[in-house]
Amino acid sequence: MITGELKNRIDGLWDIFAAGGLVNPLDVIEQITYLMFIHDLDTTDNLRAKESAMLGLPFKSIFADEVMVGDRKIDGKQLKWSVFYDFDAGRMYSVMQEWVFPFIKNLGGGKDSAYSKYMSDAIFKLPTPLLLSKVVDSLDQIYDQMEKVKDSDIRGDVYEYLLSKIAQSGLNGQFRTPRHIIKMMVELMQPKPDFTICDPACGTAGFLVASEEYLMANHKKEIFFDRVKKDHFLNHMFFGYDMDRTMLRIGAMNMMTHGVDSPFIEYRDSLSDQNPDKEKFDLILANPPFKGSLDADTVSADLLKVCKTKKTELLFLALFLRMLKTGGRCACIVPDGVLFGSSTAHKAIRKELVEGNRLEAVISMPSGVFKPYAGVSTGILIFTKTGHGGTDKVWFYDMTADGYSLDDKRTEIKENDIPDIIARFRSLDCHCEASARTGCGNLQTYNEAENPRTAKSFFVPKAEIVENGYDLSINKYKKTEYVAVEYPSTTEILADLHELEMQITAGLAELEGML
């Protein structure tokens, strides 16, 4: 969450736009996003130049000596934020309008790239040089403040706060999955350099960005010293679909500023026949929309065969199974109703996960995780597509704290189950061989099979889940340990009350004597 000085500066930037005549929140967010992208291009280009030098790899700056903008060749250095920031307002406006903005619209590897698709209709809307100058100064101060926070997730928090402005303005608001939850899910799934990764409801591409960050932190040399893996990472690894062009635009820019040249981020209704993907992905990470129901006529027929329903949260689970390769894995967020709903469709999709594939884990999250935007209780399902079963037991974890208070303020607290979840999940029996092979770095072994049902985590055998109608709610299996409490006898309680009454009477008498 954004608080304090940084929040005040973002609010101040919003006020600058309003004073300059831009009041539509979507327009403001788009213009801020473009300018942040321009700023980050400069920073990222410098960082990649340093990394390439350290790795001994060739590197060509996008701000080469001469850059083509339309039919003109210009000095690329003038397009750098750190250079035009020092120009006077008139010259800065001219450079931005005539050179910088056309330049960023044509980045991304050509007209067929996802980025180019969603930037092609982008418009520079700042009306005056004075407004641009004020906005650039304000953004520079925001970046200085972000640098002081020293939090790797601060960029995502800034986006979250900007998107909250849409909801506050009465439009179709959107909110992202909290970054620490995204990071936890990526850490649980441990993506590899040869994976193909997808989020069919990607929004601002938070899961894809976190996967890229994990790969860069754990497999950077493996990726960049192998030509095939590098090409896969830059051009063929990441896929994201959404139906909001603003989110797609932000997502494409977000991926590019994280060093992924050509993410496949596309406008697509994932649940419809527009989405032909079958057995394509090694890993799916998603928080699909829980928007209730939709028109069944728009839903792909093969999804309805698995789960005949209008509820998006159930249809997306069927979609994930269709999109995954055999052996591919998924970690997704679902509302609690998916875990225990009693309708035929609810039971059908849970049965498919348990009987037709390998359901690995159910992580129950507290209802405050998505506050202040929503108070819905959710869980995380982790499963592997096998097509022929494989579930013998399912690991349950009862998360009660995620490092933040569970009220609307979401202030940081000490209680945090996330490190324990990651450590225990990586040490599960079914992951021991994989952990040893990939070197996940576990220093402690947990024998989850011996945990009692009163513990935070435990296994439930498949047979018991089947007996309970494939109910996956942790409350169905968790046992509460009751501790006997001894209370004073009724006689003692009455004596204490009588003594208190006498003290009150004496106090009142003393008070009356003072009047």
Secondary structure as GFF3:
##gff-version 3
##sequence-region A 1 515
A	DSSP	alpha_helix	4	19	.	.	.	ID=ss1
A	DSSP	alpha_helix	25	55	.	.	.	ID=ss2
A	DSSP	beta_strand	66	69	.	.	.	ID=ss3
A	DSSP	beta_strand	72	75	.	.	.	ID=ss4
A	DSSP	three_ten_helix	76	79	.	.	.	ID=ss5
A	DSSP	alpha_helix	81	84	.	.	.	ID=ss6
A	DSSP	alpha_helix	89	95	.	.	.	ID=ss7
A	DSSP	pi_helix	96	100	.	.	.	ID=ss8
A	DSSP	alpha_helix	101	105	.	.	.	ID=ss9
A	DSSP	alpha_helix	114	119	.	.	.	ID=ss10
A	DSSP	alpha_helix	129	149	.	.	.	ID=ss11
A	DSSP	alpha_helix	154	168	.	.	.	ID=ss12
A	DSSP	alpha_helix	179	189	.	.	.	ID=ss13
A	DSSP	beta_strand	197	199	.	.	.	ID=ss14
A	DSSP	alpha_helix	206	224	.	.	.	ID=ss15
A	DSSP	alpha_helix	227	235	.	.	.	ID=ss16
A	DSSP	beta_strand	238	242	.	.	.	ID=ss17
A	DSSP	alpha_helix	245	257	.	.	.	ID=ss18
A	DSSP	beta_strand	264	267	.	.	.	ID=ss19
A	DSSP	beta_strand	281	286	.	.	.	ID=ss20
A	DSSP	three_ten_helix	296	298	.	.	.	ID=ss21
A	DSSP	alpha_helix	301	306	.	.	.	ID=ss22
A	DSSP	alpha_helix	312	323	.	.	.	ID=ss23
A	DSSP	beta_strand	324	335	.	.	.	ID=ss24
A	DSSP	alpha_helix	336	340	.	.	.	ID=ss25
A	DSSP	alpha_helix	344	355	.	.	.	ID=ss26
A	DSSP	beta_strand	358	365	.	.	.	ID=ss27
A	DSSP	three_ten_helix	367	370	.	.	.	ID=ss28
A	DSSP	beta_strand	378	384	.	.	.	ID=ss29
A	DSSP	beta_strand	393	398	.	.	.	ID=ss30
A	DSSP	beta_strand	402	404	.	.	.	ID=ss31
A	DSSP	beta_strand	412	416	.	.	.	ID=ss32
A	DSSP	alpha_helix	418	426	.	.	.	ID=ss33
A	DSSP	three_ten_helix	429	431	.	.	.	ID=ss34
A	DSSP	alpha_helix	432	438	.	.	.	ID=ss35
A	DSSP	three_ten_helix	448	450	.	.	.	ID=ss36
A	DSSP	beta_strand	457	461	.	.	.	ID=ss37
A	DSSP	alpha_helix	462	467	.	.	.	ID=ss38
A	DSSP	three_ten_helix	474	476	.	.	.	ID=ss39
A	DSSP	alpha_helix	490	514	.	.	.	ID=ss40
###
